Amino acid sequence: MNKVLIVDDEKRMRDLIELFLLPHSFECLKASNADNALEAFNKNKIDLVILDIMMPEVSGFELCQRIRKFSDIPIIMLTARDEQQDVVRGLKLGADDYITKPFDESELIARIEALLRRTRPKELIEVNGLIWNKENFQLIYNQKVINLTPKEFEMVGYLIKNPNKVYERGKLIDLIWGYASDVEGRTIDSHIRNIRDKVRQAGFPIEQHLKTVWGIGYKWIN
């Protein structure tokens, strides 16, 4: 079941969106402001955000920027005004789509489902015989399971799913431990070292694929 975070300062709107989503098997979390929304991120694995632009104190634009610092989660912006500048600004700040109030249930559901289809992660990836299988949380080479910890498995997943993308240590911390974590960069180095040792012992040429980008972080090369 996909978990959707609804962020809007109007209770009536939060409840209406939840009413639309529940019959379509979405689990809904609701937040009335930026602080509550970020707290929800820290405590839950969220699949999509519906974010109102016009909120007091911290606007939807600013909250969108904050979310983009630690997550690539799909974001749909809500606006009460069909103004081109709002749409353009939201998209430039990292939103994936927008919808103008008032809207009907079918339009909202269609936009959510389209975004989730585009961003749904691959469940199984193979590189030169090394298989990363999210469904059963296994990394396999030569038909043998390589015993990784959950965080090591997750780290390999981010790298192997995005070849040639450089992940800074801080970005990996945000993705795996959460933006509020006090984990340090050397923890990432330790996990990478363990991954290399375990995969190397299985016979896979890990040095050809898992590369250190000195002073920055790590990347995977297919």
PyMOL commands that place a pseudoatom at each C-alpha (Angstrom):
pseudoatom trace, name=CA, resn=MET, resi=1, chain=A, elem=C, hetatm=0, pos=[0.000, 0.000, 0.000]
pseudoatom trace, name=CA, resn=ASN, resi=2, chain=A, elem=C, hetatm=0, pos=[1.446, 3.376, -1.044]
pseudoatom trace, name=CA, resn=LYS, resi=3, chain=A, elem=C, hetatm=0, pos=[1.749, 5.968, 1.701]
pseudoatom trace, name=CA, resn=VAL, resi=4, chain=A, elem=C, hetatm=0, pos=[0.803, 9.546, 0.761]
pseudoatom trace, name=CA, resn=LEU, resi=5, chain=A, elem=C, hetatm=0, pos=[1.613, 12.608, 2.872]
pseudoatom trace, name=CA, resn=ILE, resi=6, chain=A, elem=C, hetatm=0, pos=[-0.986, 15.384, 2.535]
pseudoatom trace, name=CA, resn=VAL, resi=7, chain=A, elem=C, hetatm=0, pos=[0.361, 18.794, 3.577]
pseudoatom trace, name=CA, resn=ASP, resi=8, chain=A, elem=C, hetatm=0, pos=[-2.210, 21.596, 3.772]
pseudoatom trace, name=CA, resn=ASP, resi=9, chain=A, elem=C, hetatm=0, pos=[-3.034, 24.124, 6.488]
pseudoatom trace, name=CA, resn=GLU, resi=10, chain=A, elem=C, hetatm=0, pos=[-6.778, 23.670, 5.844]
pseudoatom trace, name=CA, resn=LYS, resi=11, chain=A, elem=C, hetatm=0, pos=[-8.234, 20.671, 7.661]
pseudoatom trace, name=CA, resn=ARG, resi=12, chain=A, elem=C, hetatm=0, pos=[-11.170, 20.549, 5.253]
pseudoatom trace, name=CA, resn=MET, resi=13, chain=A, elem=C, hetatm=0, pos=[-8.830, 20.115, 2.290]
pseudoatom trace, name=CA, resn=ARG, resi=14, chain=A, elem=C, hetatm=0, pos=[-6.721, 17.465, 4.050]
pseudoatom trace, name=CA, resn=ASP, resi=15, chain=A, elem=C, hetatm=0, pos=[-9.835, 15.488, 4.901]
pseudoatom trace, name=CA, resn=LEU, resi=16, chain=A, elem=C, hetatm=0, pos=[-11.253, 15.841, 1.381]
pseudoatom trace, name=CA, resn=ILE, resi=17, chain=A, elem=C, hetatm=0, pos=[-8.066, 14.524, -0.245]
pseudoatom trace, name=CA, resn=GLU, resi=18, chain=A, elem=C, hetatm=0, pos=[-7.962, 11.629, 2.223]
pseudoatom trace, name=CA, resn=LEU, resi=19, chain=A, elem=C, hetatm=0, pos=[-11.598, 10.868, 1.339]
pseudoatom trace, name=CA, resn=PHE, resi=20, chain=A, elem=C, hetatm=0, pos=[-10.604, 10.712, -2.345]
pseudoatom trace, name=CA, resn=LEU, resi=21, chain=A, elem=C, hetatm=0, pos=[-7.563, 8.475, -1.736]
pseudoatom trace, name=CA, resn=LEU, resi=22, chain=A, elem=C, hetatm=0, pos=[-8.791, 5.886, 0.749]
pseudoatom trace, name=CA, resn=PRO, resi=23, chain=A, elem=C, hetatm=0, pos=[-11.048, 3.972, -1.730]
pseudoatom trace, name=CA, resn=HIS, resi=24, chain=A, elem=C, hetatm=0, pos=[-8.001, 3.568, -3.986]
pseudoatom trace, name=CA, resn=SER, resi=25, chain=A, elem=C, hetatm=0, pos=[-5.925, 1.758, -1.349]
pseudoatom trace, name=CA, resn=PHE, resi=26, chain=A, elem=C, hetatm=0, pos=[-3.675, 4.650, -0.398]
pseudoatom trace, name=CA, resn=GLU, resi=27, chain=A, elem=C, hetatm=0, pos=[-2.598, 5.094, 3.207]
pseudoatom trace, name=CA, resn=CYS, resi=28, chain=A, elem=C, hetatm=0, pos=[-2.793, 8.764, 4.165]
pseudoatom trace, name=CA, resn=LEU, resi=29, chain=A, elem=C, hetatm=0, pos=[-0.700, 10.815, 6.572]
pseudoatom trace, name=CA, resn=LYS, resi=30, chain=A, elem=C, hetatm=0, pos=[-1.709, 14.427, 7.155]
pseudoatom trace, name=CA, resn=ALA, resi=31, chain=A, elem=C, hetatm=0, pos=[0.293, 17.478, 8.185]
pseudoatom trace, name=CA, resn=SER, resi=32, chain=A, elem=C, hetatm=0, pos=[-0.853, 21.069, 8.688]
pseudoatom trace, name=CA, resn=ASN, resi=33, chain=A, elem=C, hetatm=0, pos=[2.565, 22.727, 8.414]
pseudoatom trace, name=CA, resn=ALA, resi=34, chain=A, elem=C, hetatm=0, pos=[6.193, 22.204, 7.435]
pseudoatom trace, name=CA, resn=ASP, resi=35, chain=A, elem=C, hetatm=0, pos=[7.387, 21.038, 10.862]
pseudoatom trace, name=CA, resn=ASN, resi=36, chain=A, elem=C, hetatm=0, pos=[4.710, 18.332, 11.041]
pseudoatom trace, name=CA, resn=ALA, resi=37, chain=A, elem=C, hetatm=0, pos=[5.481, 17.267, 7.482]
pseudoatom trace, name=CA, resn=LEU, resi=38, chain=A, elem=C, hetatm=0, pos=[9.209, 16.878, 8.142]
pseudoatom trace, name=CA, resn=GLU, resi=39, chain=A, elem=C, hetatm=0, pos=[8.465, 14.977, 11.334]
pseudoatom trace, name=CA, resn=ALA, resi=40, chain=A, elem=C, hetatm=0, pos=[6.281, 12.589, 9.310]
pseudoatom trace, name=CA, resn=PHE, resi=41, chain=A, elem=C, hetatm=0, pos=[9.187, 12.056, 6.908]
pseudoatom trace, name=CA, resn=ASN, resi=42, chain=A, elem=C, hetatm=0, pos=[11.477, 11.202, 9.776]
pseudoatom trace, name=CA, resn=LYS, resi=43, chain=A, elem=C, hetatm=0, pos=[9.097, 8.567, 11.156]
pseudoatom trace, name=CA, resn=ASN, resi=44, chain=A, elem=C, hetatm=0, pos=[7.626, 7.011, 8.004]
pseudoatom trace, name=CA, resn=LYS, resi=45, chain=A, elem=C, hetatm=0, pos=[8.519, 5.702, 4.579]
pseudoatom trace, name=CA, resn=ILE, resi=46, chain=A, elem=C, hetatm=0, pos=[6.469, 8.001, 2.370]
pseudoatom trace, name=CA, resn=ASP, resi=47, chain=A, elem=C, hetatm=0, pos=[5.859, 7.310, -1.330]
pseudoatom trace, name=CA, resn=LEU, resi=48, chain=A, elem=C, hetatm=0, pos=[4.370, 10.624, -2.509]
pseudoatom trace, name=CA, resn=VAL, resi=49, chain=A, elem=C, hetatm=0, pos=[3.627, 14.125, -1.193]
pseudoatom trace, name=CA, resn=ILE, resi=50, chain=A, elem=C, hetatm=0, pos=[0.624, 16.328, -1.981]
pseudoatom trace, name=CA, resn=LEU, resi=51, chain=A, elem=C, hetatm=0, pos=[1.757, 19.806, -0.996]
pseudoatom trace, name=CA, resn=ASP, resi=52, chain=A, elem=C, hetatm=0, pos=[-0.274, 23.017, -0.821]
pseudoatom trace, name=CA, resn=ILE, resi=53, chain=A, elem=C, hetatm=0, pos=[1.554, 26.138, -2.003]
pseudoatom trace, name=CA, resn=MET, resi=54, chain=A, elem=C, hetatm=0, pos=[-0.237, 28.748, 0.101]
pseudoatom trace, name=CA, resn=MET, resi=55, chain=A, elem=C, hetatm=0, pos=[0.604, 27.942, 3.713]
pseudoatom trace, name=CA, resn=PRO, resi=56, chain=A, elem=C, hetatm=0, pos=[1.472, 30.373, 6.544]
pseudoatom trace, name=CA, resn=GLU, resi=57, chain=A, elem=C, hetatm=0, pos=[4.993, 30.659, 7.986]
pseudoatom trace, name=CA, resn=VAL, resi=58, chain=A, elem=C, hetatm=0, pos=[6.665, 28.145, 5.640]
pseudoatom trace, name=CA, resn=SER, resi=59, chain=A, elem=C, hetatm=0, pos=[5.166, 28.064, 2.144]
pseudoatom trace, name=CA, resn=GLY, resi=60, chain=A, elem=C, hetatm=0, pos=[4.813, 24.986, -0.005]
pseudoatom trace, name=CA, resn=PHE, resi=61, chain=A, elem=C, hetatm=0, pos=[7.599, 26.337, -2.212]
pseudoatom trace, name=CA, resn=GLU, resi=62, chain=A, elem=C, hetatm=0, pos=[10.047, 26.468, 0.703]
pseudoatom trace, name=CA, resn=LEU, resi=63, chain=A, elem=C, hetatm=0, pos=[8.999, 23.081, 2.030]
pseudoatom trace, name=CA, resn=CYS, resi=64, chain=A, elem=C, hetatm=0, pos=[9.462, 21.581, -1.436]
pseudoatom trace, name=CA, resn=GLN, resi=65, chain=A, elem=C, hetatm=0, pos=[13.040, 22.909, -1.437]
pseudoatom trace, name=CA, resn=ARG, resi=66, chain=A, elem=C, hetatm=0, pos=[13.700, 21.399, 1.995]
pseudoatom trace, name=CA, resn=ILE, resi=67, chain=A, elem=C, hetatm=0, pos=[12.359, 17.998, 0.950]
pseudoatom trace, name=CA, resn=ARG, resi=68, chain=A, elem=C, hetatm=0, pos=[14.502, 18.012, -2.185]
pseudoatom trace, name=CA, resn=LYS, resi=69, chain=A, elem=C, hetatm=0, pos=[17.628, 18.335, -0.050]
pseudoatom trace, name=CA, resn=PHE, resi=70, chain=A, elem=C, hetatm=0, pos=[17.178, 14.772, 1.215]
pseudoatom trace, name=CA, resn=SER, resi=71, chain=A, elem=C, hetatm=0, pos=[14.595, 13.014, -0.969]
pseudoatom trace, name=CA, resn=ASP, resi=72, chain=A, elem=C, hetatm=0, pos=[13.617, 12.452, -4.605]
pseudoatom trace, name=CA, resn=ILE, resi=73, chain=A, elem=C, hetatm=0, pos=[10.071, 11.505, -3.618]
pseudoatom trace, name=CA, resn=PRO, resi=74, chain=A, elem=C, hetatm=0, pos=[7.315, 12.539, -6.083]
pseudoatom trace, name=CA, resn=ILE, resi=75, chain=A, elem=C, hetatm=0, pos=[5.695, 15.856, -5.142]
pseudoatom trace, name=CA, resn=ILE, resi=76, chain=A, elem=C, hetatm=0, pos=[2.382, 17.198, -6.435]
pseudoatom trace, name=CA, resn=MET, resi=77, chain=A, elem=C, hetatm=0, pos=[1.827, 20.893, -5.706]
pseudoatom trace, name=CA, resn=LEU, resi=78, chain=A, elem=C, hetatm=0, pos=[-1.656, 22.223, -4.965]
pseudoatom trace, name=CA, resn=THR, resi=79, chain=A, elem=C, hetatm=0, pos=[-2.521, 25.759, -5.967]
pseudoatom trace, name=CA, resn=ALA, resi=80, chain=A, elem=C, hetatm=0, pos=[-5.730, 27.734, -5.633]
pseudoatom trace, name=CA, resn=ARG, resi=81, chain=A, elem=C, hetatm=0, pos=[-4.593, 30.028, -8.410]
pseudoatom trace, name=CA, resn=ASP, resi=82, chain=A, elem=C, hetatm=0, pos=[-4.110, 28.924, -11.987]
pseudoatom trace, name=CA, resn=GLU, resi=83, chain=A, elem=C, hetatm=0, pos=[-1.155, 31.231, -12.439]
pseudoatom trace, name=CA, resn=GLN, resi=84, chain=A, elem=C, hetatm=0, pos=[1.703, 30.297, -14.720]
pseudoatom trace, name=CA, resn=GLN, resi=85, chain=A, elem=C, hetatm=0, pos=[4.319, 31.748, -12.371]
pseudoatom trace, name=CA, resn=ASP, resi=86, chain=A, elem=C, hetatm=0, pos=[3.220, 29.446, -9.533]
pseudoatom trace, name=CA, resn=VAL, resi=87, chain=A, elem=C, hetatm=0, pos=[3.411, 26.406, -11.778]
pseudoatom trace, name=CA, resn=VAL, resi=88, chain=A, elem=C, hetatm=0, pos=[6.814, 27.303, -13.208]
pseudoatom trace, name=CA, resn=ARG, resi=89, chain=A, elem=C, hetatm=0, pos=[8.281, 28.183, -9.811]
pseudoatom trace, name=CA, resn=GLY, resi=90, chain=A, elem=C, hetatm=0, pos=[7.058, 24.933, -8.253]
pseudoatom trace, name=CA, resn=LEU, resi=91, chain=A, elem=C, hetatm=0, pos=[8.474, 22.809, -11.056]
pseudoatom trace, name=CA, resn=LYS, resi=92, chain=A, elem=C, hetatm=0, pos=[11.817, 24.626, -10.928]
pseudoatom trace, name=CA, resn=LEU, resi=93, chain=A, elem=C, hetatm=0, pos=[12.051, 23.986, -7.187]
pseudoatom trace, name=CA, resn=GLY, resi=94, chain=A, elem=C, hetatm=0, pos=[11.665, 20.255, -7.700]
pseudoatom trace, name=CA, resn=ALA, resi=95, chain=A, elem=C, hetatm=0, pos=[7.944, 19.500, -7.831]
pseudoatom trace, name=CA, resn=ASP, resi=96, chain=A, elem=C, hetatm=0, pos=[6.958, 16.766, -10.282]
pseudoatom trace, name=CA, resn=ASP, resi=97, chain=A, elem=C, hetatm=0, pos=[3.414, 17.893, -11.059]
pseudoatom trace, name=CA, resn=TYR, resi=98, chain=A, elem=C, hetatm=0, pos=[0.738, 20.346, -9.985]
pseudoatom trace, name=CA, resn=ILE, resi=99, chain=A, elem=C, hetatm=0, pos=[-3.029, 20.454, -9.716]
pseudoatom trace, name=CA, resn=THR, resi=100, chain=A, elem=C, hetatm=0, pos=[-5.277, 23.489, -9.411]
pseudoatom trace, name=CA, resn=LYS, resi=101, chain=A, elem=C, hetatm=0, pos=[-8.062, 23.746, -6.840]
pseudoatom trace, name=CA, resn=PRO, resi=102, chain=A, elem=C, hetatm=0, pos=[-10.856, 22.861, -7.186]
pseudoatom trace, name=CA, resn=PHE, resi=103, chain=A, elem=C, hetatm=0, pos=[-10.122, 19.436, -8.676]
pseudoatom trace, name=CA, resn=ASP, resi=104, chain=A, elem=C, hetatm=0, pos=[-12.059, 16.202, -8.922]
pseudoatom trace, name=CA, resn=GLU, resi=105, chain=A, elem=C, hetatm=0, pos=[-11.179, 12.793, -7.583]
pseudoatom trace, name=CA, resn=SER, resi=106, chain=A, elem=C, hetatm=0, pos=[-10.452, 11.165, -10.937]
pseudoatom trace, name=CA, resn=GLU, resi=107, chain=A, elem=C, hetatm=0, pos=[-7.921, 13.828, -11.953]
pseudoatom trace, name=CA, resn=LEU, resi=108, chain=A, elem=C, hetatm=0, pos=[-6.057, 13.621, -8.653]
pseudoatom trace, name=CA, resn=ILE, resi=109, chain=A, elem=C, hetatm=0, pos=[-5.915, 9.812, -8.688]
pseudoatom trace, name=CA, resn=ALA, resi=110, chain=A, elem=C, hetatm=0, pos=[-4.745, 9.761, -12.317]
pseudoatom trace, name=CA, resn=ARG, resi=111, chain=A, elem=C, hetatm=0, pos=[-1.885, 12.167, -11.575]
pseudoatom trace, name=CA, resn=ILE, resi=112, chain=A, elem=C, hetatm=0, pos=[-0.817, 10.224, -8.472]
pseudoatom trace, name=CA, resn=GLU, resi=113, chain=A, elem=C, hetatm=0, pos=[-0.837, 6.875, -10.256]
pseudoatom trace, name=CA, resn=ALA, resi=114, chain=A, elem=C, hetatm=0, pos=[1.085, 8.275, -13.240]
pseudoatom trace, name=CA, resn=LEU, resi=115, chain=A, elem=C, hetatm=0, pos=[3.813, 9.646, -10.967]
pseudoatom trace, name=CA, resn=LEU, resi=116, chain=A, elem=C, hetatm=0, pos=[4.099, 6.433, -8.978]
pseudoatom trace, name=CA, resn=ARG, resi=117, chain=A, elem=C, hetatm=0, pos=[4.431, 4.408, -12.182]
pseudoatom trace, name=CA, resn=ARG, resi=118, chain=A, elem=C, hetatm=0, pos=[7.266, 6.618, -13.404]
pseudoatom trace, name=CA, resn=THR, resi=119, chain=A, elem=C, hetatm=0, pos=[9.147, 6.610, -10.114]
pseudoatom trace, name=CA, resn=ARG, resi=120, chain=A, elem=C, hetatm=0, pos=[8.556, 3.028, -8.987]
pseudoatom trace, name=CA, resn=PRO, resi=121, chain=A, elem=C, hetatm=0, pos=[11.999, 1.517, -8.282]
pseudoatom trace, name=CA, resn=LYS, resi=122, chain=A, elem=C, hetatm=0, pos=[13.231, -1.508, -10.121]
pseudoatom trace, name=CA, resn=GLU, resi=123, chain=A, elem=C, hetatm=0, pos=[12.907, -4.661, -8.055]
pseudoatom trace, name=CA, resn=LEU, resi=124, chain=A, elem=C, hetatm=0, pos=[15.678, -6.692, -9.694]
pseudoatom trace, name=CA, resn=ILE, resi=125, chain=A, elem=C, hetatm=0, pos=[18.894, -5.504, -11.345]
pseudoatom trace, name=CA, resn=GLU, resi=126, chain=A, elem=C, hetatm=0, pos=[21.732, -7.603, -12.799]
pseudoatom trace, name=CA, resn=VAL, resi=127, chain=A, elem=C, hetatm=0, pos=[25.268, -6.400, -13.531]
pseudoatom trace, name=CA, resn=ASN, resi=128, chain=A, elem=C, hetatm=0, pos=[27.751, -8.947, -14.912]
pseudoatom trace, name=CA, resn=GLY, resi=129, chain=A, elem=C, hetatm=0, pos=[26.086, -11.759, -13.003]
pseudoatom trace, name=CA, resn=LEU, resi=130, chain=A, elem=C, hetatm=0, pos=[25.647, -9.808, -9.760]
pseudoatom trace, name=CA, resn=ILE, resi=131, chain=A, elem=C, hetatm=0, pos=[21.932, -9.708, -8.930]
pseudoatom trace, name=CA, resn=TRP, resi=132, chain=A, elem=C, hetatm=0, pos=[20.351, -7.126, -6.613]
pseudoatom trace, name=CA, resn=ASN, resi=133, chain=A, elem=C, hetatm=0, pos=[16.877, -8.416, -5.730]
pseudoatom trace, name=CA, resn=LYS, resi=134, chain=A, elem=C, hetatm=0, pos=[14.758, -5.996, -3.720]
pseudoatom trace, name=CA, resn=GLU, resi=135, chain=A, elem=C, hetatm=0, pos=[11.805, -8.375, -3.448]
pseudoatom trace, name=CA, resn=ASN, resi=136, chain=A, elem=C, hetatm=0, pos=[13.673, -10.808, -1.206]
pseudoatom trace, name=CA, resn=PHE, resi=137, chain=A, elem=C, hetatm=0, pos=[16.445, -8.407, -0.069]
pseudoatom trace, name=CA, resn=GLN, resi=138, chain=A, elem=C, hetatm=0, pos=[19.261, -10.496, -1.491]
pseudoatom trace, name=CA, resn=LEU, resi=139, chain=A, elem=C, hetatm=0, pos=[22.478, -9.755, -3.333]
pseudoatom trace, name=CA, resn=ILE, resi=140, chain=A, elem=C, hetatm=0, pos=[23.473, -12.851, -5.321]
pseudoatom trace, name=CA, resn=TYR, resi=141, chain=A, elem=C, hetatm=0, pos=[26.523, -13.854, -7.354]
pseudoatom trace, name=CA, resn=ASN, resi=142, chain=A, elem=C, hetatm=0, pos=[27.155, -17.253, -8.908]
pseudoatom trace, name=CA, resn=GLN, resi=143, chain=A, elem=C, hetatm=0, pos=[23.928, -18.487, -7.303]
pseudoatom trace, name=CA, resn=LYS, resi=144, chain=A, elem=C, hetatm=0, pos=[25.280, -17.692, -3.833]
pseudoatom trace, name=CA, resn=VAL, resi=145, chain=A, elem=C, hetatm=0, pos=[23.762, -15.111, -1.486]
pseudoatom trace, name=CA, resn=ILE, resi=146, chain=A, elem=C, hetatm=0, pos=[26.152, -12.408, -0.264]
pseudoatom trace, name=CA, resn=ASN, resi=147, chain=A, elem=C, hetatm=0, pos=[25.240, -11.658, 3.344]
pseudoatom trace, name=CA, resn=LEU, resi=148, chain=A, elem=C, hetatm=0, pos=[24.809, -7.904, 3.665]
pseudoatom trace, name=CA, resn=THR, resi=149, chain=A, elem=C, hetatm=0, pos=[23.256, -5.964, 6.509]
pseudoatom trace, name=CA, resn=PRO, resi=150, chain=A, elem=C, hetatm=0, pos=[19.983, -4.145, 5.647]
pseudoatom trace, name=CA, resn=LYS, resi=151, chain=A, elem=C, hetatm=0, pos=[21.756, -0.797, 5.358]
pseudoatom trace, name=CA, resn=GLU, resi=152, chain=A, elem=C, hetatm=0, pos=[24.546, -2.268, 3.217]
pseudoatom trace, name=CA, resn=PHE, resi=153, chain=A, elem=C, hetatm=0, pos=[21.928, -3.801, 0.930]
pseudoatom trace, name=CA, resn=GLU, resi=154, chain=A, elem=C, hetatm=0, pos=[20.088, -0.487, 0.678]
pseudoatom trace, name=CA, resn=MET, resi=155, chain=A, elem=C, hetatm=0, pos=[23.315, 1.385, -0.078]
pseudoatom trace, name=CA, resn=VAL, resi=156, chain=A, elem=C, hetatm=0, pos=[24.244, -1.021, -2.868]
pseudoatom trace, name=CA, resn=GLY, resi=157, chain=A, elem=C, hetatm=0, pos=[20.729, -0.555, -4.232]
pseudoatom trace, name=CA, resn=TYR, resi=158, chain=A, elem=C, hetatm=0, pos=[20.996, 3.230, -4.538]
pseudoatom trace, name=CA, resn=LEU, resi=159, chain=A, elem=C, hetatm=0, pos=[24.365, 2.929, -6.251]
pseudoatom trace, name=CA, resn=ILE, resi=160, chain=A, elem=C, hetatm=0, pos=[23.578, 0.081, -8.628]
pseudoatom trace, name=CA, resn=LYS, resi=161, chain=A, elem=C, hetatm=0, pos=[20.204, 1.564, -9.687]
pseudoatom trace, name=CA, resn=ASN, resi=162, chain=A, elem=C, hetatm=0, pos=[21.867, 4.850, -10.656]
pseudoatom trace, name=CA, resn=PRO, resi=163, chain=A, elem=C, hetatm=0, pos=[25.081, 4.019, -12.539]
pseudoatom trace, name=CA, resn=ASN, resi=164, chain=A, elem=C, hetatm=0, pos=[27.588, 6.860, -12.966]
pseudoatom trace, name=CA, resn=LYS, resi=165, chain=A, elem=C, hetatm=0, pos=[25.749, 9.060, -10.451]
pseudoatom trace, name=CA, resn=VAL, resi=166, chain=A, elem=C, hetatm=0, pos=[28.053, 10.334, -7.728]
pseudoatom trace, name=CA, resn=TYR, resi=167, chain=A, elem=C, hetatm=0, pos=[26.535, 10.039, -4.249]
pseudoatom trace, name=CA, resn=GLU, resi=168, chain=A, elem=C, hetatm=0, pos=[28.004, 12.352, -1.654]
pseudoatom trace, name=CA, resn=ARG, resi=169, chain=A, elem=C, hetatm=0, pos=[28.398, 10.821, 1.781]
pseudoatom trace, name=CA, resn=GLY, resi=170, chain=A, elem=C, hetatm=0, pos=[25.852, 13.234, 3.214]
pseudoatom trace, name=CA, resn=LYS, resi=171, chain=A, elem=C, hetatm=0, pos=[23.330, 12.298, 0.538]
pseudoatom trace, name=CA, resn=LEU, resi=172, chain=A, elem=C, hetatm=0, pos=[23.691, 8.601, 1.341]
pseudoatom trace, name=CA, resn=ILE, resi=173, chain=A, elem=C, hetatm=0, pos=[23.176, 9.367, 5.026]
pseudoatom trace, name=CA, resn=ASP, resi=174, chain=A, elem=C, hetatm=0, pos=[19.973, 11.301, 4.228]
pseudoatom trace, name=CA, resn=LEU, resi=175, chain=A, elem=C, hetatm=0, pos=[18.646, 8.534, 1.975]
pseudoatom trace, name=CA, resn=ILE, resi=176, chain=A, elem=C, hetatm=0, pos=[19.387, 5.610, 4.287]
pseudoatom trace, name=CA, resn=TRP, resi=177, chain=A, elem=C, hetatm=0, pos=[19.301, 6.987, 7.841]
pseudoatom trace, name=CA, resn=GLY, resi=178, chain=A, elem=C, hetatm=0, pos=[17.096, 10.063, 7.330]
pseudoatom trace, name=CA, resn=TYR, resi=179, chain=A, elem=C, hetatm=0, pos=[17.802, 13.774, 7.198]
pseudoatom trace, name=CA, resn=ALA, resi=180, chain=A, elem=C, hetatm=0, pos=[17.751, 14.193, 10.993]
pseudoatom trace, name=CA, resn=SER, resi=181, chain=A, elem=C, hetatm=0, pos=[20.335, 11.472, 11.619]
pseudoatom trace, name=CA, resn=ASP, resi=182, chain=A, elem=C, hetatm=0, pos=[23.591, 12.188, 13.439]
pseudoatom trace, name=CA, resn=VAL, resi=183, chain=A, elem=C, hetatm=0, pos=[25.475, 9.542, 11.429]
pseudoatom trace, name=CA, resn=GLU, resi=184, chain=A, elem=C, hetatm=0, pos=[28.862, 10.745, 10.149]
pseudoatom trace, name=CA, resn=GLY, resi=185, chain=A, elem=C, hetatm=0, pos=[30.591, 10.309, 6.808]
pseudoatom trace, name=CA, resn=ARG, resi=186, chain=A, elem=C, hetatm=0, pos=[33.033, 7.757, 8.163]
pseudoatom trace, name=CA, resn=THR, resi=187, chain=A, elem=C, hetatm=0, pos=[30.084, 5.427, 8.784]
pseudoatom trace, name=CA, resn=ILE, resi=188, chain=A, elem=C, hetatm=0, pos=[29.452, 5.464, 5.023]
pseudoatom trace, name=CA, resn=ASP, resi=189, chain=A, elem=C, hetatm=0, pos=[33.123, 4.662, 4.401]
pseudoatom trace, name=CA, resn=SER, resi=190, chain=A, elem=C, hetatm=0, pos=[32.892, 1.733, 6.817]
pseudoatom trace, name=CA, resn=HIS, resi=191, chain=A, elem=C, hetatm=0, pos=[29.793, 0.350, 5.097]
pseudoatom trace, name=CA, resn=ILE, resi=192, chain=A, elem=C, hetatm=0, pos=[31.398, 0.695, 1.667]
pseudoatom trace, name=CA, resn=ARG, resi=193, chain=A, elem=C, hetatm=0, pos=[34.502, -1.115, 2.912]
pseudoatom trace, name=CA, resn=ASN, resi=194, chain=A, elem=C, hetatm=0, pos=[32.366, -3.973, 4.254]
pseudoatom trace, name=CA, resn=ILE, resi=195, chain=A, elem=C, hetatm=0, pos=[30.407, -4.185, 1.001]
pseudoatom trace, name=CA, resn=ARG, resi=196, chain=A, elem=C, hetatm=0, pos=[33.605, -4.377, -1.030]
pseudoatom trace, name=CA, resn=ASP, resi=197, chain=A, elem=C, hetatm=0, pos=[35.067, -7.092, 1.205]
pseudoatom trace, name=CA, resn=LYS, resi=198, chain=A, elem=C, hetatm=0, pos=[31.930, -9.260, 1.139]
pseudoatom trace, name=CA, resn=VAL, resi=199, chain=A, elem=C, hetatm=0, pos=[31.335, -8.943, -2.602]
pseudoatom trace, name=CA, resn=ARG, resi=200, chain=A, elem=C, hetatm=0, pos=[35.019, -9.496, -3.394]
pseudoatom trace, name=CA, resn=GLN, resi=201, chain=A, elem=C, hetatm=0, pos=[35.026, -12.711, -1.328]
pseudoatom trace, name=CA, resn=ALA, resi=202, chain=A, elem=C, hetatm=0, pos=[32.117, -13.953, -3.448]
pseudoatom trace, name=CA, resn=GLY, resi=203, chain=A, elem=C, hetatm=0, pos=[34.315, -13.613, -6.553]
pseudoatom trace, name=CA, resn=PHE, resi=204, chain=A, elem=C, hetatm=0, pos=[32.704, -10.551, -8.134]
pseudoatom trace, name=CA, resn=PRO, resi=205, chain=A, elem=C, hetatm=0, pos=[35.160, -7.894, -9.445]
pseudoatom trace, name=CA, resn=ILE, resi=206, chain=A, elem=C, hetatm=0, pos=[33.790, -5.144, -7.237]
pseudoatom trace, name=CA, resn=GLU, resi=207, chain=A, elem=C, hetatm=0, pos=[36.743, -2.788, -7.833]
pseudoatom trace, name=CA, resn=GLN, resi=208, chain=A, elem=C, hetatm=0, pos=[35.678, -2.444, -11.477]
pseudoatom trace, name=CA, resn=HIS, resi=209, chain=A, elem=C, hetatm=0, pos=[32.248, -1.189, -10.499]
pseudoatom trace, name=CA, resn=LEU, resi=210, chain=A, elem=C, hetatm=0, pos=[32.165, 0.458, -7.064]
pseudoatom trace, name=CA, resn=LYS, resi=211, chain=A, elem=C, hetatm=0, pos=[34.393, 3.521, -7.353]
pseudoatom trace, name=CA, resn=THR, resi=212, chain=A, elem=C, hetatm=0, pos=[35.519, 6.100, -4.825]
pseudoatom trace, name=CA, resn=VAL, resi=213, chain=A, elem=C, hetatm=0, pos=[35.222, 9.731, -5.926]
pseudoatom trace, name=CA, resn=TRP, resi=214, chain=A, elem=C, hetatm=0, pos=[37.908, 11.227, -3.728]
pseudoatom trace, name=CA, resn=GLY, resi=215, chain=A, elem=C, hetatm=0, pos=[36.762, 14.001, -1.440]
pseudoatom trace, name=CA, resn=ILE, resi=216, chain=A, elem=C, hetatm=0, pos=[33.125, 13.556, -2.453]
pseudoatom trace, name=CA, resn=GLY, resi=217, chain=A, elem=C, hetatm=0, pos=[31.660, 10.059, -2.185]
pseudoatom trace, name=CA, resn=TYR, resi=218, chain=A, elem=C, hetatm=0, pos=[31.004, 6.986, -4.306]
pseudoatom trace, name=CA, resn=LYS, resi=219, chain=A, elem=C, hetatm=0, pos=[29.534, 5.875, -7.618]
pseudoatom trace, name=CA, resn=TRP, resi=220, chain=A, elem=C, hetatm=0, pos=[28.724, 2.654, -9.458]
pseudoatom trace, name=CA, resn=ILE, resi=221, chain=A, elem=C, hetatm=0, pos=[29.955, 1.958, -13.007]
pseudoatom trace, name=CA, resn=ASN, resi=222, chain=A, elem=C, hetatm=0, pos=[28.341, -0.819, -15.060]
for i in range(1, 222): cmd.bond("trace and resi %d" % i, "trace and resi %d" % (i + 1))
show_as sticks, trace
zoom trace
